[in-house]
Amino acid sequence: MNQQHNYQDLQDEETEYTMRLKGLLRLKRRGDWEKVSGDLGISRENAMMAFRRIHSKYHYDVVAALERVIEERQKRITGKE
């Protein structure tokens, strides 16, 4: 079986994920880390560090929680539930 990995696809996926994280940081507001840490039951500092460290235990949980916090805020701002 000849399995070849397409490293360009892997690089593209990593680039897209990195851009997604940067977008979240642009949308993040004061107090968001506290909400994320409260939702996950971890400290604010742990949430911030897990966000930066992609291979950390809580990274994907923190990203998902931050997305929820941002989405909820945007819904409240626009008045859409």
PDB file of N, CA, C and O in Angstrom, chain B, residues numbered from 101:
ATOM      1  N   MET B 101       0.840  -1.176   0.000  1.00  0.00           N
ATOM      2  CA  MET B 101       0.000   0.000   0.000  1.00  0.00           C
ATOM      3  C   MET B 101       0.881   1.233   0.000  1.00  0.00           C
ATOM      4  O   MET B 101       1.756   1.403   0.849  1.00  0.00           O
ATOM      5  N   ASN B 102       0.634   2.054  -0.938  1.00  0.00           N
ATOM      6  CA  ASN B 102       1.423   3.272  -1.076  1.00  0.00           C
ATOM      7  C   ASN B 102       0.613   4.439  -0.516  1.00  0.00           C
ATOM      8  O   ASN B 102      -0.253   4.996  -1.191  1.00  0.00           O
ATOM      9  N   GLN B 103       0.911   4.792   0.723  1.00  0.00           N
ATOM     10  CA  GLN B 103       0.220   5.919   1.341  1.00  0.00           C
ATOM     11  C   GLN B 103       1.147   7.124   1.315  1.00  0.00           C
ATOM     12  O   GLN B 103       2.245   7.100   1.872  1.00  0.00           O
ATOM     13  N   GLN B 104       0.695   8.145   0.675  1.00  0.00           N
ATOM     14  CA  GLN B 104       1.460   9.376   0.656  1.00  0.00           C
ATOM     15  C   GLN B 104       0.688  10.440   1.398  1.00  0.00           C
ATOM     16  O   GLN B 104      -0.533  10.548   1.284  1.00  0.00           O
ATOM     17  N   HIS B 105       1.416  11.216   2.154  1.00  0.00           N
ATOM     18  CA  HIS B 105       0.807  12.312   2.880  1.00  0.00           C
ATOM     19  C   HIS B 105       0.971  13.577   2.062  1.00  0.00           C
ATOM     20  O   HIS B 105       2.038  13.858   1.516  1.00  0.00           O
ATOM     21  N   ASN B 106      -0.082  14.310   1.994  1.00  0.00           N
ATOM     22  CA  ASN B 106      -0.009  15.574   1.288  1.00  0.00           C
ATOM     23  C   ASN B 106       0.291  16.652   2.323  1.00  0.00           C
ATOM     24  O   ASN B 106      -0.609  17.159   2.993  1.00  0.00           O
ATOM     25  N   TYR B 107       1.553  16.987   2.438  1.00  0.00           N
ATOM     26  CA  TYR B 107       1.980  17.929   3.466  1.00  0.00           C
ATOM     27  C   TYR B 107       1.461  19.335   3.201  1.00  0.00           C
ATOM     28  O   TYR B 107       1.307  20.122   4.135  1.00  0.00           O
ATOM     29  N   GLN B 108       1.192  19.657   1.959  1.00  0.00           N
ATOM     30  CA  GLN B 108       0.624  20.967   1.650  1.00  0.00           C
ATOM     31  C   GLN B 108      -0.764  21.096   2.274  1.00  0.00           C
ATOM     32  O   GLN B 108      -1.119  22.152   2.798  1.00  0.00           O
ATOM     33  N   ASP B 109      -1.544  20.016   2.215  1.00  0.00           N
ATOM     34  CA  ASP B 109      -2.864  20.039   2.843  1.00  0.00           C
ATOM     35  C   ASP B 109      -2.749  20.232   4.353  1.00  0.00           C
ATOM     36  O   ASP B 109      -3.528  20.977   4.948  1.00  0.00           O
ATOM     37  N   LEU B 110      -1.777  19.559   4.970  1.00  0.00           N
ATOM     38  CA  LEU B 110      -1.566  19.713   6.403  1.00  0.00           C
ATOM     39  C   LEU B 110      -1.175  21.148   6.741  1.00  0.00           C
ATOM     40  O   LEU B 110      -1.660  21.714   7.721  1.00  0.00           O
ATOM     41  N   GLN B 111      -0.304  21.731   5.935  1.00  0.00           N
ATOM     42  CA  GLN B 111       0.099  23.119   6.161  1.00  0.00           C
ATOM     43  C   GLN B 111      -1.084  24.061   5.994  1.00  0.00           C
ATOM     44  O   GLN B 111      -1.238  25.012   6.762  1.00  0.00           O
ATOM     45  N   ASP B 112      -1.915  23.802   5.001  1.00  0.00           N
ATOM     46  CA  ASP B 112      -3.092  24.637   4.780  1.00  0.00           C
ATOM     47  C   ASP B 112      -4.048  24.560   5.974  1.00  0.00           C
ATOM     48  O   ASP B 112      -4.596  25.575   6.403  1.00  0.00           O
ATOM     49  N   GLU B 113      -4.243  23.355   6.503  1.00  0.00           N
ATOM     50  CA  GLU B 113      -5.122  23.186   7.667  1.00  0.00           C
ATOM     51  C   GLU B 113      -4.556  23.918   8.881  1.00  0.00           C
ATOM     52  O   GLU B 113      -5.300  24.558   9.625  1.00  0.00           O
ATOM     53  N   GLU B 114      -3.245  23.824   9.081  1.00  0.00           N
ATOM     54  CA  GLU B 114      -2.616  24.513  10.206  1.00  0.00           C
ATOM     55  C   GLU B 114      -2.745  26.023  10.049  1.00  0.00           C
ATOM     56  O   GLU B 114      -2.995  26.730  11.025  1.00  0.00           O
ATOM     57  N   THR B 115      -2.577  26.514   8.841  1.00  0.00           N
ATOM     58  CA  THR B 115      -2.693  27.940   8.583  1.00  0.00           C
ATOM     59  C   THR B 115      -4.121  28.413   8.849  1.00  0.00           C
ATOM     60  O   THR B 115      -4.323  29.460   9.465  1.00  0.00           O
ATOM     61  N   GLU B 116      -5.107  27.649   8.390  1.00  0.00           N
ATOM     62  CA  GLU B 116      -6.506  28.003   8.627  1.00  0.00           C
ATOM     63  C   GLU B 116      -6.820  28.019  10.118  1.00  0.00           C
ATOM     64  O   GLU B 116      -7.520  28.913  10.596  1.00  0.00           O
ATOM     65  N   TYR B 117      -6.310  27.042  10.851  1.00  0.00           N
ATOM     66  CA  TYR B 117      -6.568  26.977  12.290  1.00  0.00           C
ATOM     67  C   TYR B 117      -5.915  28.165  12.994  1.00  0.00           C
ATOM     68  O   TYR B 117      -6.512  28.768  13.886  1.00  0.00           O
ATOM     69  N   THR B 118      -4.710  28.493  12.599  1.00  0.00           N
ATOM     70  CA  THR B 118      -4.018  29.639  13.186  1.00  0.00           C
ATOM     71  C   THR B 118      -4.782  30.931  12.914  1.00  0.00           C
ATOM     72  O   THR B 118      -4.884  31.785  13.794  1.00  0.00           O
ATOM     73  N   MET B 119      -5.310  31.080  11.723  1.00  0.00           N
ATOM     74  CA  MET B 119      -6.100  32.264  11.387  1.00  0.00           C
ATOM     75  C   MET B 119      -7.382  32.301  12.218  1.00  0.00           C
ATOM     76  O   MET B 119      -7.821  33.373  12.636  1.00  0.00           O
ATOM     77  N   ARG B 120      -7.976  31.150  12.455  1.00  0.00           N
ATOM     78  CA  ARG B 120      -9.179  31.068  13.297  1.00  0.00           C
ATOM     79  C   ARG B 120      -8.866  31.548  14.709  1.00  0.00           C
ATOM     80  O   ARG B 120      -9.638  32.307  15.295  1.00  0.00           O
ATOM     81  N   LEU B 121      -7.730  31.104  15.256  1.00  0.00           N
ATOM     82  CA  LEU B 121      -7.335  31.531  16.598  1.00  0.00           C
ATOM     83  C   LEU B 121      -7.070  33.033  16.647  1.00  0.00           C
ATOM     84  O   LEU B 121      -7.461  33.705  17.601  1.00  0.00           O
ATOM     85  N   LYS B 122      -6.411  33.554  15.628  1.00  0.00           N
ATOM     86  CA  LYS B 122      -6.147  34.997  15.584  1.00  0.00           C
ATOM     87  C   LYS B 122      -7.452  35.784  15.502  1.00  0.00           C
ATOM     88  O   LYS B 122      -7.576  36.849  16.109  1.00  0.00           O
ATOM     89  N   GLY B 123      -8.418  35.266  14.758  1.00  0.00           N
ATOM     90  CA  GLY B 123      -9.720  35.916  14.664  1.00  0.00           C
ATOM     91  C   GLY B 123     -10.426  35.951  16.009  1.00  0.00           C
ATOM     92  O   GLY B 123     -11.058  36.947  16.360  1.00  0.00           O
ATOM     93  N   LEU B 124     -10.316  34.861  16.762  1.00  0.00           N
ATOM     94  CA  LEU B 124     -10.919  34.833  18.090  1.00  0.00           C
ATOM     95  C   LEU B 124     -10.271  35.867  19.002  1.00  0.00           C
ATOM     96  O   LEU B 124     -10.957  36.538  19.773  1.00  0.00           O
ATOM     97  N   LEU B 125      -8.961  35.994  18.913  1.00  0.00           N
ATOM     98  CA  LEU B 125      -8.274  36.981  19.742  1.00  0.00           C
ATOM     99  C   LEU B 125      -8.696  38.401  19.393  1.00  0.00           C
ATOM    100  O   LEU B 125      -8.775  39.260  20.271  1.00  0.00           O
ATOM    101  N   ARG B 126      -8.969  38.653  18.115  1.00  0.00           N
ATOM    102  CA  ARG B 126      -9.432  39.990  17.716  1.00  0.00           C
ATOM    103  C   ARG B 126     -10.823  40.289  18.263  1.00  0.00           C
ATOM    104  O   ARG B 126     -11.134  41.440  18.571  1.00  0.00           O
ATOM    105  N   LEU B 127     -11.656  39.267  18.384  1.00  0.00           N
ATOM    106  CA  LEU B 127     -13.029  39.445  18.863  1.00  0.00           C
ATOM    107  C   LEU B 127     -13.144  39.383  20.380  1.00  0.00           C
ATOM    108  O   LEU B 127     -14.159  39.796  20.942  1.00  0.00           O
ATOM    109  N   LYS B 128     -12.121  38.876  21.044  1.00  0.00           N
ATOM    110  CA  LYS B 128     -12.137  38.713  22.497  1.00  0.00           C
ATOM    111  C   LYS B 128     -12.193  40.071  23.183  1.00  0.00           C
ATOM    112  O   LYS B 128     -11.572  41.036  22.735  1.00  0.00           O
ATOM    113  N   ARG B 129     -12.939  40.130  24.265  1.00  0.00           N
ATOM    114  CA  ARG B 129     -13.073  41.371  25.035  1.00  0.00           C
ATOM    115  C   ARG B 129     -12.676  41.117  26.478  1.00  0.00           C
ATOM    116  O   ARG B 129     -12.498  39.977  26.906  1.00  0.00           O
ATOM    117  N   ARG B 130     -12.544  42.205  27.212  1.00  0.00           N
ATOM    118  CA  ARG B 130     -12.212  42.112  28.630  1.00  0.00           C
ATOM    119  C   ARG B 130     -13.274  41.284  29.352  1.00  0.00           C
ATOM    120  O   ARG B 130     -14.473  41.483  29.154  1.00  0.00           O
ATOM    121  N   GLY B 131     -12.828  40.377  30.171  1.00  0.00           N
ATOM    122  CA  GLY B 131     -13.737  39.537  30.934  1.00  0.00           C
ATOM    123  C   GLY B 131     -14.030  38.188  30.291  1.00  0.00           C
ATOM    124  O   GLY B 131     -14.592  37.303  30.937  1.00  0.00           O
ATOM    125  N   ASP B 132     -13.657  38.022  29.029  1.00  0.00           N
ATOM    126  CA  ASP B 132     -13.947  36.752  28.347  1.00  0.00           C
ATOM    127  C   ASP B 132     -13.180  35.584  28.959  1.00  0.00           C
ATOM    128  O   ASP B 132     -13.716  34.482  29.072  1.00  0.00           O
ATOM    129  N   TRP B 133     -11.925  35.820  29.356  1.00  0.00           N
ATOM    130  CA  TRP B 133     -11.153  34.726  29.951  1.00  0.00           C
ATOM    131  C   TRP B 133     -11.785  34.276  31.264  1.00  0.00           C
ATOM    132  O   TRP B 133     -11.763  33.089  31.589  1.00  0.00           O
ATOM    133  N   GLU B 134     -12.345  35.215  32.017  1.00  0.00           N
ATOM    134  CA  GLU B 134     -13.002  34.847  33.273  1.00  0.00           C
ATOM    135  C   GLU B 134     -14.215  33.963  33.006  1.00  0.00           C
ATOM    136  O   GLU B 134     -14.452  32.993  33.725  1.00  0.00           O
ATOM    137  N   LYS B 135     -14.981  34.302  31.969  1.00  0.00           N
ATOM    138  CA  LYS B 135     -16.154  33.501  31.620  1.00  0.00           C
ATOM    139  C   LYS B 135     -15.742  32.109  31.151  1.00  0.00           C
ATOM    140  O   LYS B 135     -16.353  31.111  31.531  1.00  0.00           O
ATOM    141  N   VAL B 136     -14.704  32.053  30.325  1.00  0.00           N
ATOM    142  CA  VAL B 136     -14.209  30.769  29.825  1.00  0.00           C
ATOM    143  C   VAL B 136     -13.711  29.918  30.991  1.00  0.00           C
ATOM    144  O   VAL B 136     -14.041  28.736  31.089  1.00  0.00           O
ATOM    145  N   SER B 137     -12.920  30.519  31.868  1.00  0.00           N
ATOM    146  CA  SER B 137     -12.371  29.750  32.985  1.00  0.00           C
ATOM    147  C   SER B 137     -13.485  29.274  33.915  1.00  0.00           C
ATOM    148  O   SER B 137     -13.419  28.164  34.442  1.00  0.00           O
ATOM    149  N   GLY B 138     -14.501  30.100  34.120  1.00  0.00           N
ATOM    150  CA  GLY B 138     -15.629  29.689  34.947  1.00  0.00           C
ATOM    151  C   GLY B 138     -16.406  28.543  34.328  1.00  0.00           C
ATOM    152  O   GLY B 138     -16.827  27.621  35.027  1.00  0.00           O
ATOM    153  N   ASP B 139     -16.595  28.597  33.020  1.00  0.00           N
ATOM    154  CA  ASP B 139     -17.312  27.522  32.324  1.00  0.00           C
ATOM    155  C   ASP B 139     -16.571  26.182  32.429  1.00  0.00           C
ATOM    156  O   ASP B 139     -17.188  25.126  32.563  1.00  0.00           O
ATOM    157  N   LEU B 140     -15.242  26.251  32.366  1.00  0.00           N
ATOM    158  CA  LEU B 140     -14.447  25.021  32.344  1.00  0.00           C
ATOM    159  C   LEU B 140     -13.950  24.598  33.718  1.00  0.00           C
ATOM    160  O   LEU B 140     -13.456  23.483  33.883  1.00  0.00           O
ATOM    161  N   GLY B 141     -14.077  25.475  34.699  1.00  0.00           N
ATOM    162  CA  GLY B 141     -13.612  25.140  36.036  1.00  0.00           C
ATOM    163  C   GLY B 141     -12.100  25.143  36.177  1.00  0.00           C
ATOM    164  O   GLY B 141     -11.539  24.391  36.974  1.00  0.00           O
ATOM    165  N   ILE B 142     -11.443  25.998  35.395  1.00  0.00           N
ATOM    166  CA  ILE B 142      -9.990  26.145  35.481  1.00  0.00           C
ATOM    167  C   ILE B 142      -9.685  27.612  35.756  1.00  0.00           C
ATOM    168  O   ILE B 142     -10.573  28.460  35.668  1.00  0.00           O
ATOM    169  N   SER B 143      -8.441  27.910  36.087  1.00  0.00           N
ATOM    170  CA  SER B 143      -8.084  29.296  36.374  1.00  0.00           C
ATOM    171  C   SER B 143      -8.011  30.115  35.088  1.00  0.00           C
ATOM    172  O   SER B 143      -7.873  29.571  33.993  1.00  0.00           O
ATOM    173  N   ARG B 144      -8.104  31.420  35.245  1.00  0.00           N
ATOM    174  CA  ARG B 144      -8.003  32.339  34.108  1.00  0.00           C
ATOM    175  C   ARG B 144      -6.668  32.155  33.400  1.00  0.00           C
ATOM    176  O   ARG B 144      -6.610  32.103  32.172  1.00  0.00           O
ATOM    177  N   GLU B 145      -5.591  32.056  34.185  1.00  0.00           N
ATOM    178  CA  GLU B 145      -4.252  31.904  33.620  1.00  0.00           C
ATOM    179  C   GLU B 145      -4.117  30.588  32.869  1.00  0.00           C
ATOM    180  O   GLU B 145      -3.479  30.529  31.818  1.00  0.00           O
ATOM    181  N   ASN B 146      -4.721  29.529  33.410  1.00  0.00           N
ATOM    182  CA  ASN B 146      -4.685  28.233  32.748  1.00  0.00           C
ATOM    183  C   ASN B 146      -5.440  28.285  31.417  1.00  0.00           C
ATOM    184  O   ASN B 146      -4.999  27.695  30.430  1.00  0.00           O
ATOM    185  N   ALA B 147      -6.554  28.978  31.388  1.00  0.00           N
ATOM    186  CA  ALA B 147      -7.319  29.122  30.146  1.00  0.00           C
ATOM    187  C   ALA B 147      -6.515  29.877  29.095  1.00  0.00           C
ATOM    188  O   ALA B 147      -6.485  29.484  27.929  1.00  0.00           O
ATOM    189  N   MET B 148      -5.862  30.966  29.512  1.00  0.00           N
ATOM    190  CA  MET B 148      -5.056  31.744  28.569  1.00  0.00           C
ATOM    191  C   MET B 148      -3.891  30.919  28.026  1.00  0.00           C
ATOM    192  O   MET B 148      -3.599  30.957  26.830  1.00  0.00           O
ATOM    193  N   MET B 149      -3.232  30.176  28.907  1.00  0.00           N
ATOM    194  CA  MET B 149      -2.087  29.370  28.487  1.00  0.00           C
ATOM    195  C   MET B 149      -2.529  28.229  27.587  1.00  0.00           C
ATOM    196  O   MET B 149      -1.862  27.926  26.597  1.00  0.00           O
ATOM    197  N   ALA B 150      -3.647  27.592  27.920  1.00  0.00           N
ATOM    198  CA  ALA B 150      -4.149  26.490  27.100  1.00  0.00           C
ATOM    199  C   ALA B 150      -4.517  26.980  25.707  1.00  0.00           C
ATOM    200  O   ALA B 150      -4.344  26.249  24.732  1.00  0.00           O
ATOM    201  N   PHE B 151      -5.022  28.203  25.598  1.00  0.00           N
ATOM    202  CA  PHE B 151      -5.357  28.754  24.289  1.00  0.00           C
ATOM    203  C   PHE B 151      -4.103  28.867  23.429  1.00  0.00           C
ATOM    204  O   PHE B 151      -4.128  28.560  22.238  1.00  0.00           O
ATOM    205  N   ARG B 152      -3.016  29.305  24.037  1.00  0.00           N
ATOM    206  CA  ARG B 152      -1.766  29.497  23.285  1.00  0.00           C
ATOM    207  C   ARG B 152      -1.061  28.191  22.958  1.00  0.00           C
ATOM    208  O   ARG B 152      -0.367  28.097  21.946  1.00  0.00           O
ATOM    209  N   ARG B 153      -1.232  27.187  23.802  1.00  0.00           N
ATOM    210  CA  ARG B 153      -0.547  25.906  23.606  1.00  0.00           C
ATOM    211  C   ARG B 153      -1.494  24.908  22.950  1.00  0.00           C
ATOM    212  O   ARG B 153      -2.354  24.324  23.609  1.00  0.00           O
ATOM    213  N   ILE B 154      -1.325  24.724  21.663  1.00  0.00           N
ATOM    214  CA  ILE B 154      -2.263  23.934  20.869  1.00  0.00           C
ATOM    215  C   ILE B 154      -2.340  22.483  21.336  1.00  0.00           C
ATOM    216  O   ILE B 154      -3.398  21.863  21.222  1.00  0.00           O
ATOM    217  N   HIS B 155      -1.269  21.938  21.847  1.00  0.00           N
ATOM    218  CA  HIS B 155      -1.279  20.536  22.254  1.00  0.00           C
ATOM    219  C   HIS B 155      -1.562  20.343  23.743  1.00  0.00           C
ATOM    220  O   HIS B 155      -1.364  19.252  24.278  1.00  0.00           O
ATOM    221  N   SER B 156      -2.021  21.396  24.406  1.00  0.00           N
ATOM    222  CA  SER B 156      -2.306  21.269  25.835  1.00  0.00           C
ATOM    223  C   SER B 156      -3.625  20.534  26.059  1.00  0.00           C
ATOM    224  O   SER B 156      -4.438  20.390  25.146  1.00  0.00           O
ATOM    225  N   LYS B 157      -3.815  20.081  27.277  1.00  0.00           N
ATOM    226  CA  LYS B 157      -4.970  19.270  27.637  1.00  0.00           C
ATOM    227  C   LYS B 157      -6.299  19.986  27.366  1.00  0.00           C
ATOM    228  O   LYS B 157      -7.245  19.368  26.877  1.00  0.00           O
ATOM    229  N   TYR B 158      -6.372  21.261  27.675  1.00  0.00           N
ATOM    230  CA  TYR B 158      -7.630  22.000  27.591  1.00  0.00           C
ATOM    231  C   TYR B 158      -7.760  22.886  26.346  1.00  0.00           C
ATOM    232  O   TYR B 158      -8.728  23.639  26.233  1.00  0.00           O
ATOM    233  N   HIS B 159      -6.819  22.812  25.426  1.00  0.00           N
ATOM    234  CA  HIS B 159      -6.805  23.762  24.300  1.00  0.00           C
ATOM    235  C   HIS B 159      -8.140  23.799  23.553  1.00  0.00           C
ATOM    236  O   HIS B 159      -8.737  24.865  23.402  1.00  0.00           O
ATOM    237  N   TYR B 160      -8.604  22.654  23.094  1.00  0.00           N
ATOM    238  CA  TYR B 160      -9.817  22.641  22.272  1.00  0.00           C
ATOM    239  C   TYR B 160     -11.054  23.017  23.086  1.00  0.00           C
ATOM    240  O   TYR B 160     -11.991  23.611  22.552  1.00  0.00           O
ATOM    241  N   ASP B 161     -11.061  22.677  24.361  1.00  0.00           N
ATOM    242  CA  ASP B 161     -12.165  23.084  25.228  1.00  0.00           C
ATOM    243  C   ASP B 161     -12.186  24.594  25.400  1.00  0.00           C
ATOM    244  O   ASP B 161     -13.251  25.212  25.372  1.00  0.00           O
ATOM    245  N   VAL B 162     -11.010  25.189  25.577  1.00  0.00           N
ATOM    246  CA  VAL B 162     -10.911  26.641  25.745  1.00  0.00           C
ATOM    247  C   VAL B 162     -11.341  27.353  24.466  1.00  0.00           C
ATOM    248  O   VAL B 162     -12.066  28.347  24.525  1.00  0.00           O
ATOM    249  N   VAL B 163     -10.905  26.860  23.320  1.00  0.00           N
ATOM    250  CA  VAL B 163     -11.281  27.473  22.044  1.00  0.00           C
ATOM    251  C   VAL B 163     -12.796  27.424  21.864  1.00  0.00           C
ATOM    252  O   VAL B 163     -13.412  28.417  21.476  1.00  0.00           O
ATOM    253  N   ALA B 164     -13.390  26.277  22.144  1.00  0.00           N
ATOM    254  CA  ALA B 164     -14.846  26.127  21.996  1.00  0.00           C
ATOM    255  C   ALA B 164     -15.586  27.049  22.966  1.00  0.00           C
ATOM    256  O   ALA B 164     -16.579  27.674  22.595  1.00  0.00           O
ATOM    257  N   ALA B 165     -15.103  27.132  24.207  1.00  0.00           N
ATOM    258  CA  ALA B 165     -15.755  27.997  25.199  1.00  0.00           C
ATOM    259  C   ALA B 165     -15.626  29.463  24.811  1.00  0.00           C
ATOM    260  O   ALA B 165     -16.581  30.226  24.957  1.00  0.00           O
ATOM    261  N   LEU B 166     -14.465  29.864  24.320  1.00  0.00           N
ATOM    262  CA  LEU B 166     -14.278  31.255  23.892  1.00  0.00           C
ATOM    263  C   LEU B 166     -15.184  31.575  22.709  1.00  0.00           C
ATOM    264  O   LEU B 166     -15.750  32.665  22.643  1.00  0.00           O
ATOM    265  N   GLU B 167     -15.325  30.651  21.787  1.00  0.00           N
ATOM    266  CA  GLU B 167     -16.238  30.865  20.657  1.00  0.00           C
ATOM    267  C   GLU B 167     -17.665  31.055  21.146  1.00  0.00           C
ATOM    268  O   GLU B 167     -18.381  31.918  20.639  1.00  0.00           O
ATOM    269  N   ARG B 168     -18.094  30.254  22.135  1.00  0.00           N
ATOM    270  CA  ARG B 168     -19.450  30.387  22.683  1.00  0.00           C
ATOM    271  C   ARG B 168     -19.644  31.749  23.352  1.00  0.00           C
ATOM    272  O   ARG B 168     -20.673  32.397  23.164  1.00  0.00           O
ATOM    273  N   VAL B 169     -18.649  32.177  24.133  1.00  0.00           N
ATOM    274  CA  VAL B 169     -18.739  33.464  24.822  1.00  0.00           C
ATOM    275  C   VAL B 169     -18.865  34.596  23.811  1.00  0.00           C
ATOM    276  O   VAL B 169     -19.699  35.486  23.975  1.00  0.00           O
ATOM    277  N   ILE B 170     -18.051  34.570  22.777  1.00  0.00           N
ATOM    278  CA  ILE B 170     -18.082  35.615  21.747  1.00  0.00           C
ATOM    279  C   ILE B 170     -19.404  35.588  20.998  1.00  0.00           C
ATOM    280  O   ILE B 170     -19.996  36.633  20.731  1.00  0.00           O
ATOM    281  N   GLU B 171     -19.866  34.381  20.660  1.00  0.00           N
ATOM    282  CA  GLU B 171     -21.137  34.247  19.932  1.00  0.00           C
ATOM    283  C   GLU B 171     -22.311  34.765  20.762  1.00  0.00           C
ATOM    284  O   GLU B 171     -23.187  35.454  20.239  1.00  0.00           O
ATOM    285  N   GLU B 172     -22.328  34.433  22.050  1.00  0.00           N
ATOM    286  CA  GLU B 172     -23.397  34.913  22.920  1.00  0.00           C
ATOM    287  C   GLU B 172     -23.391  36.436  23.010  1.00  0.00           C
ATOM    288  O   GLU B 172     -24.450  37.062  22.976  1.00  0.00           O
ATOM    289  N   ARG B 173     -22.216  37.031  23.124  1.00  0.00           N
ATOM    290  CA  ARG B 173     -22.119  38.483  23.201  1.00  0.00           C
ATOM    291  C   ARG B 173     -22.617  39.122  21.906  1.00  0.00           C
ATOM    292  O   ARG B 173     -23.343  40.115  21.940  1.00  0.00           O
ATOM    293  N   GLN B 174     -22.231  38.558  20.780  1.00  0.00           N
ATOM    294  CA  GLN B 174     -22.660  39.122  19.489  1.00  0.00           C
ATOM    295  C   GLN B 174     -24.171  39.007  19.308  1.00  0.00           C
ATOM    296  O   GLN B 174     -24.797  39.890  18.721  1.00  0.00           O
ATOM    297  N   LYS B 175     -24.755  37.923  19.810  1.00  0.00           N
ATOM    298  CA  LYS B 175     -26.215  37.768  19.738  1.00  0.00           C
ATOM    299  C   LYS B 175     -26.893  38.836  20.597  1.00  0.00           C
ATOM    300  O   LYS B 175     -27.892  39.420  20.178  1.00  0.00           O
ATOM    301  N   ARG B 176     -26.363  39.096  21.785  1.00  0.00           N
ATOM    302  CA  ARG B 176     -26.941  40.112  22.657  1.00  0.00           C
ATOM    303  C   ARG B 176     -26.819  41.501  22.035  1.00  0.00           C
ATOM    304  O   ARG B 176     -27.738  42.313  22.139  1.00  0.00           O
ATOM    305  N   ILE B 177     -25.699  41.770  21.396  1.00  0.00           N
ATOM    306  CA  ILE B 177     -25.489  43.084  20.778  1.00  0.00           C
ATOM    307  C   ILE B 177     -26.462  43.304  19.647  1.00  0.00           C
ATOM    308  O   ILE B 177     -27.040  44.384  19.523  1.00  0.00           O
ATOM    309  N   THR B 178     -26.651  42.286  18.813  1.00  0.00           N
ATOM    310  CA  THR B 178     -27.548  42.445  17.665  1.00  0.00           C
ATOM    311  C   THR B 178     -29.006  42.241  18.051  1.00  0.00           C
ATOM    312  O   THR B 178     -29.905  42.562  17.274  1.00  0.00           O
ATOM    313  N   GLY B 179     -29.248  41.708  19.250  1.00  0.00           N
ATOM    314  CA  GLY B 179     -30.613  41.498  19.705  1.00  0.00           C
ATOM    315  C   GLY B 179     -31.250  40.249  19.159  1.00  0.00           C
ATOM    316  O   GLY B 179     -32.466  40.080  19.257  1.00  0.00           O
ATOM    317  N   LYS B 180     -30.453  39.363  18.581  1.00  0.00           N
ATOM    318  CA  LYS B 180     -30.984  38.112  18.011  1.00  0.00           C
ATOM    319  C   LYS B 180     -30.751  36.990  18.989  1.00  0.00           C
ATOM    320  O   LYS B 180     -29.644  36.825  19.503  1.00  0.00           O
ATOM    321  N   GLU B 181     -31.770  36.229  19.248  1.00  0.00           N
ATOM    322  CA  GLU B 181     -31.658  35.073  20.158  1.00  0.00           C
ATOM    323  C   GLU B 181     -31.749  33.806  19.385  1.00  0.00           C
ATOM    324  O   GLU B 181     -31.677  32.722  19.964  1.00  0.00           O
TER     325      GLU B 181
END
